[in-house]
Amino acid sequence: MIRTLLFSFLLATASIVPVATAANAAQPVGLQTVNLSVENMTCSMCPITVRKSLEKVPGVVDAKADYATRTARVTYDPSKTDIQTLTDATANAGYPSALKPDDQ
C-alpha cells in the first residue's frame, strides 16, 4: 500500500521536474566558450600543462588542450574572468596564446 502511494506520488510529481533539453544541457546560462591558438606546444605532454594552467584561473569551468591542432578550448564564467586572463595564464606557463581568429 505504501509503495503504491509512493509510486503514485512520484508519477504525479514527475511532470513538474524540469527536463534538460539539448539547448540548456549544452552549456549553463552565462558561461562562454572560446578557442585559443597556443604556441610552443612541442610534445604530447604540453597540452597537460596548458590545461592545468587554465584550470587554475578562477571562473574556468572546463579546459581542454589539443597538441595536434595547437589549440585550447575553454569554458568560463565571464563574470569571474576574461580572455586576457586566460591568455596570461597560458603565457605564464610558457605557452603564449591568443583568441582564434574565427572566435573573434
VOKOL-174406 format. One record per residue (C-alpha): x, y, z; residue in one letter. Coordinates in Angstrom, 1 decimal, m for minus. Layout:
# residues N
<pt c1="X" c2="Y" c3="Z" code="A"/>
...
# end
This chain:
# residues 104
<pt c1="0.0" c2="0.0" c3="0.0" code="M"/>
<pt c1="2.7" c2="2.5" c3="1.0" code="I"/>
<pt c1="4.8" c2="1.5" c3="m2.1" code="R"/>
<pt c1="1.7" c2="2.1" c3="m4.3" code="T"/>
<pt c1="1.1" c2="5.5" c3="m2.8" code="L"/>
<pt c1="4.8" c2="6.5" c3="m3.1" code="L"/>
<pt c1="4.9" c2="5.3" c3="m6.7" code="F"/>
<pt c1="1.7" c2="7.2" c3="m7.5" code="S"/>
<pt c1="3.1" c2="10.3" c3="m5.9" code="F"/>
<pt c1="6.4" c2="10.0" c3="m7.9" code="L"/>
<pt c1="4.5" c2="9.6" c3="m11.1" code="L"/>
<pt c1="2.3" c2="12.6" c3="m10.3" code="A"/>
<pt c1="5.2" c2="14.9" c3="m9.5" code="T"/>
<pt c1="7.5" c2="13.7" c3="m12.3" code="A"/>
<pt c1="5.8" c2="16.1" c3="m14.7" code="S"/>
<pt c1="6.9" c2="19.1" c3="m12.5" code="I"/>
<pt c1="10.6" c2="18.3" c3="m12.6" code="V"/>
<pt c1="12.3" c2="20.3" c3="m15.3" code="P"/>
<pt c1="13.8" c2="18.2" c3="m18.0" code="V"/>
<pt c1="17.2" c2="19.1" c3="m19.6" code="A"/>
<pt c1="16.9" c2="19.8" c3="m23.2" code="T"/>
<pt c1="19.7" c2="19.9" c3="m25.8" code="A"/>
<pt c1="19.7" c2="23.7" c3="m25.7" code="A"/>
<pt c1="20.1" c2="24.1" c3="m21.9" code="N"/>
<pt c1="22.1" c2="21.0" c3="m21.3" code="A"/>
<pt c1="24.9" c2="22.0" c3="m23.6" code="A"/>
<pt c1="26.1" c2="25.0" c3="m21.5" code="Q"/>
<pt c1="24.7" c2="26.6" c3="m18.4" code="P"/>
<pt c1="23.4" c2="30.1" c3="m18.8" code="V"/>
<pt c1="26.1" c2="32.8" c3="m18.6" code="G"/>
<pt c1="29.1" c2="30.7" c3="m19.5" code="L"/>
<pt c1="31.1" c2="31.3" c3="m22.6" code="Q"/>
<pt c1="33.4" c2="29.0" c3="m24.6" code="T"/>
<pt c1="36.4" c2="30.2" c3="m26.6" code="V"/>
<pt c1="39.1" c2="28.6" c3="m28.6" code="N"/>
<pt c1="42.7" c2="29.8" c3="m28.2" code="L"/>
<pt c1="45.5" c2="29.1" c3="m30.5" code="S"/>
<pt c1="48.5" c2="28.1" c3="m28.4" code="V"/>
<pt c1="52.2" c2="28.5" c3="m29.3" code="E"/>
<pt c1="55.2" c2="26.4" c3="m28.1" code="N"/>
<pt c1="53.4" c2="23.1" c3="m27.8" code="M"/>
<pt c1="56.2" c2="20.7" c3="m28.9" code="T"/>
<pt c1="55.1" c2="17.4" c3="m27.5" code="C"/>
<pt c1="52.1" c2="15.4" c3="m26.3" code="S"/>
<pt c1="52.7" c2="16.4" c3="m22.7" code="M"/>
<pt c1="52.4" c2="20.2" c3="m23.4" code="C"/>
<pt c1="48.6" c2="20.2" c3="m23.5" code="P"/>
<pt c1="48.5" c2="18.9" c3="m19.9" code="I"/>
<pt c1="50.5" c2="22.0" c3="m18.8" code="T"/>
<pt c1="48.2" c2="24.3" c3="m20.8" code="V"/>
<pt c1="45.1" c2="22.7" c3="m19.5" code="R"/>
<pt c1="46.3" c2="22.8" c3="m15.9" code="K"/>
<pt c1="47.3" c2="26.5" c3="m16.2" code="S"/>
<pt c1="43.8" c2="27.3" c3="m17.5" code="L"/>
<pt c1="42.0" c2="25.3" c3="m14.8" code="E"/>
<pt c1="43.7" c2="27.3" c3="m12.1" code="K"/>
<pt c1="42.1" c2="30.5" c3="m13.3" code="V"/>
<pt c1="39.0" c2="31.3" c3="m11.1" code="P"/>
<pt c1="35.9" c2="31.1" c3="m13.2" code="G"/>
<pt c1="37.2" c2="28.4" c3="m15.6" code="V"/>
<pt c1="34.6" c2="25.6" c3="m15.7" code="V"/>
<pt c1="36.3" c2="23.4" c3="m18.3" code="D"/>
<pt c1="39.6" c2="23.5" c3="m20.3" code="A"/>
<pt c1="40.9" c2="21.1" c3="m22.9" code="K"/>
<pt c1="44.1" c2="21.5" c3="m24.9" code="A"/>
<pt c1="45.0" c2="19.6" c3="m28.1" code="D"/>
<pt c1="48.5" c2="19.1" c3="m29.3" code="Y"/>
<pt c1="47.6" c2="18.2" c3="m32.9" code="A"/>
<pt c1="45.7" c2="21.4" c3="m33.5" code="T"/>
<pt c1="47.7" c2="23.6" c3="m31.1" code="R"/>
<pt c1="44.5" c2="24.8" c3="m29.6" code="T"/>
<pt c1="42.8" c2="25.1" c3="m26.2" code="A"/>
<pt c1="39.0" c2="25.2" c3="m25.7" code="R"/>
<pt c1="38.0" c2="27.0" c3="m22.5" code="V"/>
<pt c1="34.5" c2="27.3" c3="m21.0" code="T"/>
<pt c1="34.4" c2="30.0" c3="m18.4" code="Y"/>
<pt c1="32.2" c2="32.4" c3="m16.4" code="D"/>
<pt c1="32.7" c2="35.9" c3="m17.9" code="P"/>
<pt c1="31.7" c2="37.5" c3="m14.6" code="S"/>
<pt c1="34.8" c2="35.9" c3="m12.9" code="K"/>
<pt c1="37.4" c2="36.0" c3="m15.7" code="T"/>
<pt c1="38.1" c2="37.2" c3="m19.2" code="D"/>
<pt c1="40.1" c2="36.2" c3="m22.3" code="I"/>
<pt c1="43.1" c2="38.3" c3="m21.3" code="Q"/>
<pt c1="43.4" c2="36.5" c3="m18.0" code="T"/>
<pt c1="43.1" c2="33.1" c3="m19.9" code="L"/>
<pt c1="45.9" c2="34.1" c3="m22.3" code="T"/>
<pt c1="48.0" c2="35.4" c3="m19.5" code="D"/>
<pt c1="47.7" c2="32.1" c3="m17.7" code="A"/>
<pt c1="49.0" c2="30.1" c3="m20.7" code="T"/>
<pt c1="51.7" c2="32.6" c3="m21.3" code="A"/>
<pt c1="52.9" c2="32.4" c3="m17.7" code="N"/>
<pt c1="53.1" c2="28.6" c3="m18.2" code="A"/>
<pt c1="55.4" c2="29.1" c3="m21.2" code="G"/>
<pt c1="52.7" c2="28.8" c3="m23.9" code="Y"/>
<pt c1="51.6" c2="32.2" c3="m25.3" code="P"/>
<pt c1="48.1" c2="32.1" c3="m26.7" code="S"/>
<pt c1="45.5" c2="34.2" c3="m28.4" code="A"/>
<pt c1="41.9" c2="34.1" c3="m29.3" code="L"/>
<pt c1="41.5" c2="32.1" c3="m32.5" code="K"/>
<pt c1="40.5" c2="34.4" c3="m35.4" code="P"/>
<pt c1="37.2" c2="32.5" c3="m36.1" code="D"/>
<pt c1="36.2" c2="33.2" c3="m32.4" code="D"/>
<pt c1="36.7" c2="37.0" c3="m32.6" code="Q"/>
# end
